[in-house]
Amino acid sequence: MSAGAVGAVFAKPGLVIESATAHVEVLVCAPDGAALAHEAEDVGHGHTRRLTPLVTQALARAQVEPRALGWIAADLGPGSFTGVRVGLATAEALALAADAPVLGASALAALALSSGASRALLVPLVPGGRHDLYAGFFRADLRGRVTLLAAPRVAALPALLESVAEARALLPRGSGLRFVGPGAAREREALERFAPGSTGPEWRFAGLSAADLAAAVRSGLGPAAGLPVPGEEARPLYVRSAQAEERVRRAALAARPIRIRDFAEPDLPVVAAIERRIFSDAWPESFFREELSQAMAWGRVAEADGGLAGYLLAWVGAGAGHVGNLGVVPEARRRGVARALLEDLLERAAAVGATTLTLEVRVSNFAAQALYRAFGFRLAGLRRGYYRDTGEDALTMAWTAADAGVAPAVSGRGGLAQDAGSPAGRPTTTNPG
Ligand SMILES: CC(C)(COP(=O)(O)OP(=O)(O)OC[C@H]1O[C@@H](n2cnc3c(N)ncnc32)[C@H](O)[C@@H]1OP(=O)(O)O)[C@@H](O)C(=O)NCCC(=O)NCCS
């Protein structure tokens, strides 16, 4: 569905399902956004049992037939796995009956966008189990415009507070810090010890709100505000994988070897085709060719299942390096391909004595930020409005050998290899499983 068509659906009433936590809300919205009916209940673990009756009740009270709905919105998470799944499945079933689109927003973006904060690092918190919290990172400017700052994280409070400090360092001096959402209510004392005044004024301490979700999906703001691209399929944002999925994934991972070798001339059209598939601002083949001819170029590709699964292009010299491009084909993701390419890059950095590595990444690219963070890259800077297509900011992330406890060694080679079939002169990196 196009972005324009999404706007048109709001001419009809809509249904909003907020079920990412135990506090469930269902809202029926008029075309002007006014509430026609609103149901709220603390369901505990009873999402499966309670959501449909609440939806039925709300529609009856609003006197809206399911097939008259123009749009249905659900919370994409993070939060309760069951709550998010039941909410999305219910929204999808209703959408099928009404021939209407399913829209969505993350719990964190809905909280951030409704908070009314200005000139602050804005950290929405949602409980994520007994000790853990899901945290989002947004910035609110002087005029109260809220934009996404970095990928969400799930962790216990001490680790999250380290990320808060890291994100805060990116904002101008004098910026405030504000924690909002039900997770802030749970950890209020510790948050106030960390930063006095950071939990006031209280926002959504009693639970997530369907009205916030409705406002977020109707806003039309895209990835720059931490919302899905308008018109794209609503996908859940779990932040951490479900345990069962994790087991299946790890089993598949163990079975598939990954081979890393030099980026060769015949790889150029293949890589350029992958690039067009996975990036909205793809590098053309000529750009790869030119960059690979630079003295410090480090171009490598990953092969898996007999095909080219991923590639990395960096510039690495004595002292410092920069990652220019990294991509993995969608079918080969979450199987360690990027991990293998980055491990290989760090070996190269050690070999030539590069003690710092930097890169730029979109604020909305959660997968890449999680990947780089896992390798010890940390937030180091913010370039506002860097990506023209979405108006998103770019994060600079930096890795230092000292922080990673790595000692630099001696020099090697890189650049564009002449023969795709020739031995790469580098050890084959195999998936660690
Ligand atoms: C980002 C990208 C390169 C990751 O490639 P990948 O081969 O799927 O990543 P890996 O399987 O090696 O993941 C290694 C670690 O990174 C993190 N990670 C990768 N993808 C993630 C995701 N979607 N969500 C959360 N964490 C993720 C995890 O910590 C993962 O370890 P785990 O699987 O043990 O949990 C890939 O998603 C991609 O090509 N995206 C589009 C292009 C792009 O964004 N490039 C980077 C531009 S800066």
The ligand as a Gaussian input file, in Angstrom:
#p B3LYP/6-31G(d) Opt

LIG

0 1
 C       22.850000      -5.797000       9.519000
 C       23.178000      -7.077000       8.746000
 C       24.469000      -6.833000       7.947000
 C       23.398000      -8.230000       9.738000
 O       23.820000      -9.367000       9.006000
 P       23.592000     -10.859000       9.554000
 O       24.467000     -11.767000       8.762000
 O       22.151000     -11.174000       9.568000
 O       24.126000     -10.747000      11.061000
 P       24.695000     -11.980000      11.955000
 O       23.835000     -13.194000      11.750000
 O       26.141000     -12.168000      11.700000
 O       24.453000     -11.407000      13.418000
 C       25.477000     -11.249000      14.367000
 C       24.902000     -10.522000      15.575000
 O       24.407000      -9.232000      15.206000
 C       23.189000      -8.934000      15.915000
 N       22.066000      -8.888000      14.951000
 C       22.115000      -9.112000      13.624000
 N       20.897000      -8.936000      13.080000
 C       20.066000      -8.591000      14.080000
 C       18.688000      -8.288000      14.138000
 N       17.900000      -8.301000      13.062000
 N       18.172000      -7.960000      15.338000
 C       18.922000      -7.945000      16.447000
 N       20.237000      -8.252000      16.459000
 C       20.806000      -8.563000      15.281000
 C       23.008000     -10.081000      16.891000
 O       23.721000      -9.752000      18.069000
 C       23.679000     -11.227000      16.158000
 O       24.104000     -12.256000      17.025000
 P       23.105000     -13.472000      17.369000
 O       22.528000     -13.922000      16.075000
 O       23.977000     -14.476000      18.013000
 O       22.048000     -12.884000      18.262000
 C       22.015000      -7.489000       7.792000
 O       20.808000      -7.461000       8.523000
 C       21.870000      -6.601000       6.561000
 O       22.490000      -6.841000       5.543000
 N       21.049000      -5.562000       6.631000
 C       20.799000      -4.625000       5.537000
 C       22.048000      -3.873000       5.180000
 C       22.611000      -3.122000       6.368000
 O       21.872000      -2.620000       7.177000
 N       23.947000      -3.033000       6.449000
 C       24.624000      -2.289000       7.487000
 C       24.729000      -0.857000       7.081000
 S       25.546000       0.105000       8.323000

